Amino acid sequence: MTDDPATIKAQALADYATYSNPMKLRTLRHAGLEIIEGRREGARTWDVTGAEYIDCITSAGSMNVGRRNPEVIAALKDALDRYDVGVFLLGSKPKADLARKLAAITPGNLKLTMFGVGGGEANDFAIKLARGCTRKTGIITTVNCYHGHTGLALSGIGRDAYRRPFDPLVPGFKLVPFNDLDAMAAAITDDTAAIMIEPIQGEGGIHVGTDDYLRGLRHLCDERGVLLIFDEVQTGWCRTGRMFACEYAGVAPDIMTLAKSMGGGIYPISATVYTEELGEFLIANPFIHLSTFGGSDLGCVVALKAIEIMERERLWEAALARGVQFRAGFDRLLGRHGEILREYRGRGLMMGLQFTSSSHGPRMAQQLARNGVMAMYSGNEPSVMRLMPSLVISEAQVDTVLQALDRSMQAIKEQDSGTVVAVDEAPAAKKRRRPQRT
């Protein structure tokens, strides 16, 4: 065994390529993200070789309370002295406590919870619940949406490239354009069980559902006898400047799915929360959906602590304040780099930069990594650079990200023009200086 960081990193990358996913590693290499994480803290992460990054990926919003939040870690350590994952068929105090908490903080009449491990599983159950309650099969989702790669959720995903290798998928799913209420109304039939949307499309390129759109969907569902499902896996947990993004429109769904930062970045857990009326389906079918590790005792303890931190620290306010700071910086960047930066979108700290070319997403990821920022473009729209830092990011760290964006956009413009002009590197990136190419 060696303790040389460079050797450890090289071996880890080689093993990942050999035994896991070589093409994923190749893609990450092209995006400048050939990183093996070591230390993680707050809004930052470090490569095992010591290179420091501000993390603007956070596993699509899984670290809202920060990387390795010490309170969450302490809660898990304490839980390990008393619990294990538990027997999934049984109830437990942590399960009961978390279910009661979710009923208290989610909007409208949402009351009952089915626990899972990840967002895809939560969405799978939401679809099963909608079909089981209504005895209808139709599910309407939106173009470029993302609800997970698991069974039923995969059938509703908004990108052909994800679905095509597994055709034929589950029938009954229909895609319509996002933010188009008329198209949604036209798509509803007598066999439509539910409409399922993200209040803000994440993988689709940070497209914000307007308040009128969300209110219109609620009215449409009530009028046509259709259930409304909000996928708040990415948008939930203070990310957008509200505890849940649908609160901007004052709209409550019949079913809401939650995951990612619910686990505090430490332990996987998800939840599908739904109204008491829909719970009647489970009275007759109490074992219709089982998840061995969903709502484990350890996961519930961690989730309760993460929610406690969010509420106590009022992290939705932090997301709003830092979001305002980012937007002011984005305005300056539009003035300086309008040739390649078209616009920005988002709410709170769920942000997307729309570039003029699909090549700019991967190139921006590479340049940002060279400047000490870890970020990734949208899977369903590579011309969009997504920025989803931890909600504990400081004012100074936001300034650092904005400076890195400025340098990265300048570097891309120089590449496009065939010139090379020296650009100051961020201090974190100097540990792994790379030669410039002409």
For each residue, the residues with C-beta under 8 A, 3 or more apart:
1:
2: 7 8
3: 8
4: 7 8
5: 8 9 38 48 49 50
6: 9 10 49
7: 2 4 10 11
8: 2 3 4 5 11 12 36 48
9: 5 6 12 13 36 47 48 49
10: 6 7 13 14
11: 7 8 14 15
12: 8 9 15 16 36 48
13: 9 10 16 17 25 34 36
14: 10 11 17 18
15: 11 12 18 19 20
16: 12 13 19 20 21 25
17: 13 14 20 21 22 25
18: 14 15 22
19: 15 16
20: 15 16 17 24 25
21: 16 17 24 25
22: 17 18 25 26
23: 26 27
24: 20 21 27 28
25: 13 16 17 20 21 22 28 29 34
26: 22 23 29 30
27: 23 24 30 31
28: 24 25 31 33 34 35
29: 25 26 32 33 34
30: 26 27 362 366
31: 27 28 362 365 366 369 376 377
32: 29 365 366 367 368 369 370
33: 28 29 365 369 374 376
34: 13 25 28 29
35: 28 45 47 51 53 369 374
36: 8 9 12 13 47 48
37: 40 45 46 47 48
38: 5 45 46 47 48 50
39: 45 46
40: 37 44 45 46 55 67 68
41: 44 45 66 67 68
42: 66 67 390 392 393
43: 54 55 66 67 389 390 392 393 394 397
44: 40 41 52 53 54 55 67 397
45: 35 37 38 39 40 41 52 53 55 67 374
46: 37 38 39 40 50 51 52 53
47: 9 35 36 37 38 50 51 52 53 432
48: 5 8 9 12 36 37 38
49: 5 6 9 431 432
50: 5 38 46 47 431
51: 35 46 47 372 428 429 431 432
52: 44 45 46 47 372 428 431
53: 35 44 45 46 47 369 372 373 374 428
54: 43 44 372 373 374 389 393 397 400 401 404
55: 40 43 44 45 58 63 67 374 389 390
56: 368 373 374 375 386 387 388 389 401
57: 60 374 375 376 386 388
58: 55 61 62 63 64 67 265 388 389 390
59: 62 63 260 265
60: 57 202 203 234 260 386 388
61: 58 64 202 234 235 237 239 260 261 350 388
62: 58 59 260 261 263 265
63: 55 58 59 66 67 261 265 390
64: 58 61 237 238 239 260 261 265 306 310 315 390 391
65: 69 72 261 264 265 306 309 310 315 390 391 392
66: 41 42 43 63 69 265 390 391 392
67: 40 41 42 43 44 45 55 58 63 265 390
68: 40 41 72 73 265 266
69: 65 66 72 73 264 265 266 306 309
70: 73 74
71: 74 75 305 309
72: 65 68 69 75 76 264 265 266 302 305 306 309
73: 68 69 70 76 77 266
74: 70 71 77 78
75: 71 72 78 79 301 302 304 305
76: 72 73 79 80 266 267 298 301 302
77: 73 74 80 81
78: 74 75 81 82 301
79: 75 76 82 83 94 297 298 301 302
80: 76 77 83 298
81: 77 78
82: 78 79
83: 79 80 86 94 297 298 301
84: 297 298
85: 88 293 296 297 298 299
86: 83 90 92 94 95 296 297 298
87: 90
88: 85 290 291 292 293 294 295 296
89: 290
90: 86 87
91: 95 96
92: 86 95 96 297 300
93: 96 97
94: 79 83 86 97 98 297 298 300 301 304
95: 86 91 92 98 99 115 295 297 300
96: 91 92 93 99 100
97: 93 94 100 101 300 304
98: 94 95 101 102 113 115 271 295 300 303 304
99: 95 96 102 103 112 113 115
100: 96 97 103 104
101: 97 98 104 105 304 307
102: 98 99 105 106 110 113 258 271 273
103: 99 100 106 110 111 112 113 273
104: 100 101
105: 101 102 243 307 311
106: 102 103 110 244 256 273
107: 110 244 246 247 251 252 253 256
108: 252 253 275
109: 252 275 276
110: 102 103 106 107 252 253 255 256 273 274 275
111: 103 273 274 275 276 279
112: 99 103 273 274 275 276 278 279 282
113: 98 99 102 103 271 272 273 274 295
114: 122 125 129 271 272 274 289 294
115: 95 98 99 269 270 271 291 294 295 299 300
116: 121 122 124 125 259 269 270 271 272 291 294 295
117: 121 268 269 270 291 293 294 299
118: 121 122 148 150 259 268 270
119: 122 123 147 148 231 233 234 257 259 260 270
120: 123 124 147 148 149 150 153 154
121: 116 117 118 124 125 148 150 270 291 294
122: 114 116 118 119 125 126 233 257 258 259 270 271 272
123: 119 120 126 127 147 148 150 152 153 156 196 229 231 233 257 272
124: 116 120 121 127 128 148 150 151 152 153
125: 114 116 121 122 128 129 272 289
126: 122 123 129 130 194 196 229 231 255 257 272 274
127: 123 124 130 131 139 152 153 156 194 196 229
128: 124 125 131 132 152 288 289
129: 114 125 126 132 133 255 272 274 278 281
130: 126 127 133 134 139 193 194 196 227 229 255
131: 127 128 134 135 136 137 139 193 194
132: 128 129 135 281 285 288
133: 129 130 193 227 278 280 281
134: 130 131 193 194 227
135: 131 132
136: 131 190 191 192 193
137: 131 171 172 191 193
138: 172 173 174 188 189 191 192 193 194
139: 127 130 131 155 156 172 173 174 192 193 194 195 196
140: 173 174 175 176 184 187 188 192 194 195 196
141: 145 147 156 157 158 173 174 175 176 195 196 197
142: 145 158 175 176 177 178 197 198 201 204
143: 158 175 176 177 178 204
144: 158 159 178 201 203 204 205 207 380 381
145: 141 142 156 157 158 175 178 196 197 198 201 203 204 231
146: 157 158 159 198 201 202 203 204 379 380
147: 119 120 123 141 153 156 157 196 198 231
148: 118 119 120 121 123 124 153 154 157 233
149: 120 153 154 157 162
150: 118 120 121 123 124 153 154
151: 124 154 155 170
152: 123 124 127 128 155 156 170
153: 120 123 124 127 147 148 149 150 156 157
154: 120 148 149 150 151 157 162 163 166 169
155: 139 151 152 163 169 170 172 173
156: 123 127 139 141 145 147 152 153 173 196
157: 141 145 146 147 148 149 153 154 162 163
158: 141 142 143 144 145 146 175 204 380
159: 144 146 162 163 203 379 380
160: 163 164
161: 164
162: 149 154 157 159
163: 154 155 157 159 160 166 167 169
164: 160 161 167
165:
166: 154 163 169
167: 163 164
168: 171
169: 154 155 163 166 173
170: 151 152 155 173
171: 137 168
172: 137 138 139 155 191
173: 138 139 140 141 155 156 169 170
174: 138 139 140 141 187
175: 140 141 142 143 145 158
176: 140 141 142 143 180 183 184 186 187
177: 142 143 180 183
178: 142 143 144 145 197 201 204 207 209
179: 207 209 210 213
180: 176 177 183 184
181: 184 185 212 213 216 217 220
182: 185 186
183: 176 177 180 186 187
184: 140 176 180 181 187 188 195 217 220
185: 181 182 188 220 224
186: 176 182 183
187: 140 174 176 183 184 192
188: 138 140 184 185 192 195 220 224 226
189: 138 192
190: 136
191: 136 137 138 172
192: 136 138 139 140 187 188 189 195 224 226
193: 130 131 133 134 136 137 138 139 226 227
194: 126 127 130 131 134 138 139 140 226 227 228 229 254 255
195: 139 140 141 184 188 192 217 220 221 226 227 228 229
196: 123 126 127 130 139 140 141 145 147 156 229 231
197: 141 142 145 178 209 217 229 230 231
198: 142 145 146 147 201 202 204 209 230 231 232 233 234 235
199: 208 209 214 230 232 235 240 245 246 248 249
200: 206 207 208 209 234 235 240 245 346 347 350
201: 142 144 145 146 178 198 204 205 206 207 209 380
202: 60 61 146 198 206 234 235 350 378 386
203: 60 144 145 146 159 378 379 380 381
204: 142 143 144 145 146 158 178 198 201 207 378 380 381
205: 144 201 345 352 354 378 380 381 383 384
206: 200 201 202 345 346 350 351 352 378 384 386
207: 144 178 179 200 201 204 345 352
208: 199 200 345 346 347
209: 178 179 197 198 199 200 201 213 214 249
210: 179 213 214
211: 214 215 248 249 250
212: 181 215 216 249
213: 179 181 209 210 216 217
214: 199 209 210 211 217 218 246 248 249 251
215: 211 212 218 219 249 250 251
216: 181 212 213 219 220
217: 181 184 195 197 213 214 220 221 228 251
218: 214 215 221 222 228 251 252 253
219: 215 216 222 223
220: 181 184 185 188 195 216 217 223 224 226
221: 195 217 218 224 225 226 227 228 254
222: 218 219
223: 219 220
224: 185 188 192 220 221
225: 221
226: 188 192 193 194 195 220 221
227: 130 133 134 193 194 195 221 254 255 278
228: 194 195 217 218 221 253 254 255
229: 123 126 127 130 194 195 196 197 253 254 255 256 257
230: 197 198 199 244 246 253 255 256 257
231: 119 123 126 145 147 196 197 198 234 235 257
232: 198 199 235 236 244 245 246 256 257 258
233: 119 122 123 148 198 236 257 258 259 260 270
234: 60 61 119 198 200 202 231 239 260 350 388
235: 61 198 199 200 202 231 232 239 240 244 245 350
236: 232 233 239 243 244 245 256 258 260 261 262
237: 61 64 243 244 258 260 261 262 306 307 310 315
238: 64 241 242 243 261 310 315 316 318 319 348 391
239: 61 64 234 235 236 245 261 319 348 349 350 388 391
240: 199 200 235 245 248 316 319 346 347 348 349 350
241: 238 316 317 319 320 323 347 348 349
242: 238 245 247 248 316 348
243: 105 236 237 238 247 310 316
244: 106 107 230 232 235 236 237 247 256
245: 199 200 232 235 236 239 240 242 248 347 350
246: 107 199 214 230 232 249 251 252 253 256
247: 107 242 243 244 250
248: 199 211 214 240 242 245 347
249: 199 209 211 212 214 215 246
250: 211 215 247
251: 107 214 215 217 218 246
252: 107 108 109 110 218 246
253: 107 108 110 218 228 229 230 246 256
254: 194 221 227 228 229 274 275 278
255: 110 126 129 130 194 227 228 229 230 272 273 274 275 278
256: 106 107 110 229 230 232 236 244 246 253 272 273 274
257: 119 122 123 126 229 230 231 232 233 270 271 272 273
258: 102 122 232 233 236 237 262 270 271 272 273
259: 116 118 119 122 233 262 263 269 270 271
260: 59 60 61 62 64 119 233 234 236 237 263
261: 61 62 63 64 65 236 237 238 239 264 265 306
262: 236 237 258 259 269 270 271 303 306 307
263: 62 259 260 266 267 268 269 299 302 303 306
264: 65 69 72 261 267 302 303 305 306 309
265: 58 59 62 63 64 65 66 67 68 69 72 261
266: 68 69 72 73 76 263 302
267: 76 263 264 296 298 299 302 303
268: 117 118 263 293 299
269: 115 116 117 259 262 263 294 295 296 299 300 302 303
270: 115 116 117 118 119 121 122 233 257 258 259 262 294
271: 98 102 113 114 115 116 122 257 258 259 262 295
272: 113 114 116 122 123 125 126 129 255 256 257 258
273: 102 103 106 110 111 112 113 255 256 257 258
274: 110 111 112 113 114 126 129 254 255 256 278 279
275: 108 109 110 111 112 254 255 278 279
276: 109 111 112 279
277: 280
278: 112 129 133 227 254 255 274 275 281
279: 111 112 274 275 276 282 283
280: 133 277 283 284
281: 129 132 133 278 284 285 288
282: 112 279 285 286 288
283: 279 280 286
284: 280 281
285: 132 281 282 288
286: 282 283
287: 290
288: 128 132 281 282 285
289: 114 125 128
290: 88 89 287
291: 88 115 116 117 121 294 295
292: 88
293: 85 88 117 268 296 299
294: 88 114 115 116 117 121 269 270 291
295: 88 95 98 113 115 116 269 271 291 299 300
296: 85 86 88 267 269 293 299 300
297: 79 83 84 85 86 92 94 95 300 301
298: 76 79 80 83 84 85 86 94 267 301 302
299: 85 115 117 263 267 268 269 293 295 296 302 303
300: 92 94 95 97 98 115 269 295 296 297 303 304
301: 75 76 78 79 83 94 297 298 304 305
302: 72 75 76 79 263 264 266 267 269 298 299 305 306
303: 98 262 263 264 267 269 299 300 306 307
304: 75 94 97 98 101 300 301 307 308
305: 71 72 75 264 301 302 308 309
306: 64 65 69 72 237 261 262 263 264 302 303 309 310
307: 101 105 237 262 303 304 310 311
308: 304 305 311 312
309: 65 69 71 72 264 305 306 312 313 315
310: 64 65 237 238 243 306 307 313 315 316
311: 105 307 308 314
312: 308 309
313: 309 310 318
314: 311 317 318
315: 64 65 237 238 309 310 318 319 391 392
316: 238 240 241 242 243 310 319 320 348
317: 241 314 320 321
318: 238 313 314 315 321 322 391 392
319: 238 239 240 241 315 316 322 323 348 349 391
320: 241 316 317 323 324 348
321: 317 318 324 325
322: 318 319 325 326 349 389 391 393 395 398
323: 241 319 320 326 327 346 347 348 349 351
324: 320 321 327 328
325: 321 322 328 329 395 398 399
326: 322 323 329 330 349 351 387 398 401 402
327: 323 324 330 331 344
328: 324 325 331 332
329: 325 326 332 333 398 399 402 405
330: 326 327 333 334 344 351 353
331: 327 328 334 335
332: 328 329 335 336 402
333: 329 330 336 337 341 402 405 406 409
334: 330 331 337 338 341 343 344
335: 331 332 338
336: 332 333 406 409 410
337: 333 334 340 341 406 409 410 413
338: 334 335 341
339: 356 413
340: 337 355 356 357 360 409 412 413 416
341: 333 334 337 338 344 353 354 355 356 409
342: 354 355 356
343: 334 354
344: 327 330 334 341 351 352 353 354
345: 205 206 207 208 351 352 354
346: 200 206 208 240 323 349 350 351 352
347: 200 208 240 241 245 248 323 350
348: 238 239 240 241 242 316 319 320 323
349: 239 240 241 319 322 323 326 346 387 388 389 391 393
350: 61 200 202 206 234 235 239 240 245 346 347 388
351: 206 323 326 330 344 345 346 386 387 388
352: 205 206 207 344 345 346 378 384 385 386 387
353: 330 341 344 364 384 385 387 405
354: 205 341 342 343 344 345 383 384
355: 340 341 342 360 361 364 383 384 385
356: 339 340 341 342 360 383
357: 340 360 383
358: 361 382 383
359: 362 363 382
360: 340 355 356 357 363 364 383 385 412
361: 355 358 364 365 377 378 381 382 383 384 385
362: 30 31 359 365 366 377 382
363: 359 360 366 367 412 415
364: 353 355 360 361 367 368 375 377 385 408 409 412
365: 31 32 33 361 362 368 369 375 376 377 385
366: 30 31 32 362 363 369 370
367: 32 363 364 370 371 407 408 409 411 412
368: 32 56 364 365 371 373 374 375 385 404 405 408
369: 31 32 33 35 53 365 366 372 373 374 375 429
370: 32 366 367 408 425 429 434
371: 367 368 403 404 407 408 425 426 428 429
372: 51 52 53 54 369 400 404 426 427 428 429
373: 53 54 56 368 369 400 401 404 405 426
374: 33 35 45 53 54 55 56 57 368 369
375: 56 57 364 365 368 369 385 386 387
376: 31 33 57 365 385 386
377: 31 361 362 364 365 381 382 383 384 385 386
378: 202 203 204 205 206 352 361 381 382 384 385 386
379: 146 159 203 382
380: 144 146 158 159 201 203 204 205
381: 144 203 204 205 361 377 378 384
382: 358 359 361 362 377 378 379
383: 205 354 355 356 357 358 360 361 377
384: 205 206 352 353 354 355 361 377 378 381
385: 352 353 355 360 361 364 365 368 375 376 377 378
386: 56 57 60 202 206 351 352 375 376 377 378
387: 56 326 349 351 352 353 375 401
388: 56 57 58 60 61 234 239 349 350 351
389: 43 54 55 56 58 322 349 393 397 401
390: 42 43 55 58 63 64 65 66 67 393
391: 64 65 66 238 239 315 318 319 322 349
392: 42 43 65 66 315 318
393: 42 43 54 322 349 389 390 397 398 401
394: 43 397 398
395: 322 325 398 399
396: 399 400
397: 43 44 54 389 393 394 400 401
398: 322 325 326 329 393 394 395 401 402
399: 325 329 395 396 402 403
400: 54 372 373 396 397 403 404 426
401: 54 56 326 373 387 389 393 397 398 404 405
402: 326 329 332 333 398 399 405 406
403: 371 399 400 406 407 426
404: 54 368 371 372 373 400 401 407 408 426
405: 329 333 353 368 373 401 402 408 409
406: 333 336 337 402 403 409 410
407: 367 371 403 404 410 411 423 424 425 426
408: 364 367 368 370 371 404 405 411 412
409: 333 336 337 340 341 364 367 405 406 412 413
410: 336 337 406 407 413 414 421 423
411: 367 407 408 414 415 423
412: 340 360 363 364 367 408 409 415 416
413: 337 339 340 409 410 416 417
414: 410 411 417 419 420 421
415: 363 411 412 418
416: 340 412 413
417: 413 414
418: 415
419: 414
420: 414 436 438
421: 410 414
422:
423: 407 410 411
424: 407
425: 370 371 407 429 430 433
426: 371 372 373 400 403 404 407 429 430
427: 372 430
428: 51 52 53 371 372 431
429: 51 369 370 371 372 425 426 432 433
430: 425 426 427 433
431: 49 50 51 52 428
432: 47 49 51 429
433: 425 429 430
434: 370
435:
436: 420
437:
438: 420
